[in-house]
């Protein structure tokens, strides 16, 4: 049963808290994201879910943003707050992008530009 209204939500952040991410402050990352969402007054826009392992242990702590389909790596409590602020501006935390959707396919950041466009 749903206990909150998700109408108006524009984004969903999936915060990994598998064992490797927990070792890299995953719980603190989730807390920082939720605190920054509240600070920015964006509770009705951004929904968060703490997940189990997302299979990118070497990139801990991983945060995935949907519907954008951006996978972020090495998120810390400090960068988590910046991620929320950038996200609300329609931007990405460029240095932490691991994957992003390109033409309907997930592409590695090295194959994408800052805004997710392929480099020429």
N, C-alpha and C positions, 0 to 999 in steps of 0.2 A: 504494500500500500504506500502510495506517495504521501509524504508528510510535508512537502513544500511545493510551491507553485513555480515551475520552471519556465512559464511563459515569459517571454522577453529576454531569456538567456541568449547571449550571442556567442558564448564560448565555454568550452569545457576543458579544464586543465586536469590531466591525469598525472598524479605525482607518485613515482615509484617508491615503494618502501619495502622492496625485497631485501634480503640480508646484506648485499653489497651496498645498496643505496642507504640502508640504515647506518652502516659503518661510515658512510660519507655524509652523515647528518640529515638523512632523508626526513626524519620526523621534524627536525628544526626547519627544514626547507618548507614542508607542508604548513607549519605554523607561520612562517614568515610570509608565505603566499596568502594565506587566509587573513593575516593581520593587515597586509598591504591592500588587499581587496576591500576590507572594511574601512581602512584609512582613506581610500580613494572613493568610498561610497558606491562601490561597484558590485555589491552583493547580488543585485538583481540581474547583472550582466554576465558575471563569470561564476560558473559552478565548478567546484573542485571535487575530485575523488582520489583518495589514497588507494593505490593498487598494490598488488604483490609484484613479483619480478616481471619486468618487461623485456628481459633477455639481453640487456645491454650493460652487463655488470662492469665492464671495463670503462664505461662512460659515466659511472655513478656520480652524482644523483641525476636521474633522467626525469624530465617533465615533458609530457606530450600535450600539444594544444590542438583541439579540434573545434570547429570544422576545418581549420587551416591546414591541419596535418603536418605540423612542425614538431620535430623531435629535438629537444634540447639536451645537451650533455653537460656534465660537470657543474650542475647548479648548486650553489651554496646558499645559505640563508641571505647573504647580502645580494647576490645576483638574482635571487628569487624575487626580491622586492623590485629590482630594476626590470625584471621580466614582466611583472604585472603592469608597471608604469608604461613600458614600451608597448605592451599588448593593447592597452587602452588607447594608445595613439595610433594603432594600426601598424606598428612596426615590430621588428624582431630583435631579439638580443643576439646580434650578428655573430659575436665571437663564440657563442654556445650552440649554434645551429648544427645539428648532426645530420638530419634528413629533412627534406621538405617535398611536398608533392609538386611534380612537374608534369604537365600534360597527362594528368590522371595516374601517374606512377610516382612512387617514392624514389627520390634521387638523393644521393649523398651530397652534403654541403659543398664538397670540393667541385661538384659538377654544377653548382648553382651560384648565382650572384647574391648580393645582399638581400634583395627582395624576392629571391626564389626564382629568378629568371636565369636561363642558361647563359653562360659566358660565351662570347663569340671568339 
